């Protein structure tokens, strides 16, 4: 069976692409899913007539299921290897860690069922999942990132809090106007560094990536915000400035691929006027991804520079400019070579 997968970027919502087109009706995610994803930096995608949302907030299994149910869905159920592969593709690109799915044996040990009530027609277990010491208390199933997406039954309790994938009925005939389709490979790789400024090719101080019309240089050392700005400017670039949710998700994936868990500086601060955030060019940022309740009444006046925190779902916080963090310098592409298509 051919699976028709549409990964979309719409109204600031990000997802993967590698869209497969068929003559069948177009299905997409409904307004409720879009509204939630927009408010929570979610990742929406559709497979056949089902809408999926990757939610990167960590919760225990039951709370995750309850959250999906609150919007008319359930934790994802998986019917075949094609669905498994597509879902794990998104998890790899945008999260890089374990996620809950709807399978569980909470009612009867070793009698697994989907929270949606669908029949179990496919499984993808890790080898030797039966742990004689804990198995009878491991009733909820997660997709294991380190095991290439294979399934593992684990404790349902607070000891295991993961991100999760909700599923909802898709909506037929959803307009795809203003939608940008991006190759999946572009989101899951470091791109083509030959498009980056030539002086970066000989440097050994960094990890390098190219995505759309930017090159990103992750420096292997840490520094203060001011030193980061000086370093990037002298090299012909600027401190990382994220312009949209698509770029936000790409940078999160880039950092995770290279096991970078420390915070990285952004080209945003309120050093000039407290509470008025601007870029080093003096313009207001066009996109933000603030950590909930980032404002600290006690320290806020001394926290003037902004960093992104990969371990907190990629959210941003303002912190002391003199603290030391990793640096990503951003550059424009060198010359776009004939035949090279840059999307964006």
BARO-967911 format. One record per residue (C-alpha): x, y, z. Coordinates in steps of 0.2 Angstrom, whole numbers, plus 5000, padded with zeros to 4 digits. Example, Ala and Ser with C-alpha at 12.3 -4.5 7.8 and 13.67 -1.06 7.14 Angstrom:
! residues 2
506249785039 506849955036 
END
This chain:
! residues 344
500050005000 500750174995 500750295010 500350475005 501350585017 501250775017 502450875028 502051055029 502651225034 501151335036 500851495046 502451475056 502151285060 503551175055 503650995048 504650885037 504250875019 504750745006 502950755001 502250614990 500850664978 499450554973 497850584964 496850554980 496050694990 497150805000 497050785019 497850895032 497650945050 496151035057 496051205066 496251135083 497851045079 498551205071 498051315085 498951195098 500451175088 500651365085 500551395104 501751245108 503051245094 502251085088 502650985073 501150935062 501150815048 499850705039 499950515033 498450465023 496950525032 497750555049 498450705056 499950695068 500750815080 502450785088 502350875105 504150895113 503550935130 503950785142 502550705151 502150535158 501150415147 499450445154 499550635155 500150625136 498650525131 497450635141 498250785132 497950705115 496150655120 495750835125 495950885107 494950745100 496350625097 497450485105 499250445106 499750385089 499350205084 500450125070 499750005058 501249955047 503149985044 502850135032 501950235045 503250185058 504650245046 503750405042 503450445061 505150405066 505850515052 504950665060 505550615077 507350605071 507250775063 506350875076 506650785093 508050655093 507450565109 506150445114 504250475112 502650395118 501450305107 499750235111 500250055114 500049985132 499649825142 498949915157 497349815157 498049635155 499949595156 500649555139 498949595130 499449755121 498149875115 498050045107 497350185117 496350225102 495450055102 496150015085 496749825082 498549785084 499049735067 500949775068 502349785081 504149845081 504849785097 506649795103 507649635105 507549555122 506249685129 505649565143 506549615158 506249485172 506549605186 505349745180 504349685166 502749665175 502749845180 503249905162 501549935154 501750085142 502650085126 503850215119 504750225102 506650215107 507750335098 509350245102 508550085095 508150165079 506350185083 505950015089 504749995103 505049965122 503849945136 504350055151 503550115167 502050225165 502550335180 503350505182 505050405182 504750405163 504250565155 504450585136 503850685122 502450615112 501450595096 499650635095 498550575081 496950655075 495750635061 496350735046 495250855037 494850835018 495250975006 496351085018 497051225008 498951215006 499151395000 500751475006 501451305010 503351275007 503851095004 505651055010 506650895006 506750785021 508650765018 508950945020 508150945038 509150785044 510850825037 512150965038 511851015020 513151065007 514551155016 515351194999 514051334997 514751415013 516051555012 517751485007 518751535022 517651425033 518251265024 519951265031 519551305049 519651175062 518751265076 517051225071 515651105065 514851175049 513051165042 512151235027 510251255027 509251355015 510151525012 511251515028 512851435034 513051395052 514751375061 514651295078 516151345087 516951215099 517351345112 516251445124 516251635126 515251785133 513951865122 515052015118 516551905113 515351795103 514751945093 516552005090 517151835084 515651815072 515751985065 517651975062 517351815052 516051905041 514551835050 513451875064 512851775080 511451655076 509751745073 508251635070 506951705059 505551575059 505051405067 505751305052 507451375056 507251345074 506851165072 508351145060 509551225072 508851105086 509150955075 510951015070 511351035089 510650865093 511550775079 513150835086 512750805104 512750985108 511751005124 512451175131 511551335127 512051445112 511951625111 510751715099 510851885091 509551965103 509752075118 508952215128 510552295133 509952465127 508252475134 507652345148 506252235141 506452295123 507352155114 508252195097 509552115086 511352195085 510652285069 509452375080 507852285073 506552195083 506652005081 505351935069 505251765078 505351715096 505251555106 505351605124 505451485138 503751495148 503851625162 505651675157 505451845166 506351835183 505851975194 507451965204 508751945191 507852015175 508752185175 510452095175 509951975161 510152065145 510751935132 509751785125 510251605123 509351455116 509351295127 509351135118 508851035133 507351135137 506451105120 507551235111 506651375121 507551545124 507951635139 508751795144 510351775154 511851875160 512951935145 514551895154 514151705156 514951585145 514051485132 514351405115 514251515099 513451485082 514051605069 512851625054 513351675037 512551705020 512951585006 514451614995 514051604977 512551494973 513151374960 512251344944 510951194946 510951214965 509151254971 509051344988 507251334995 506551475006 
END
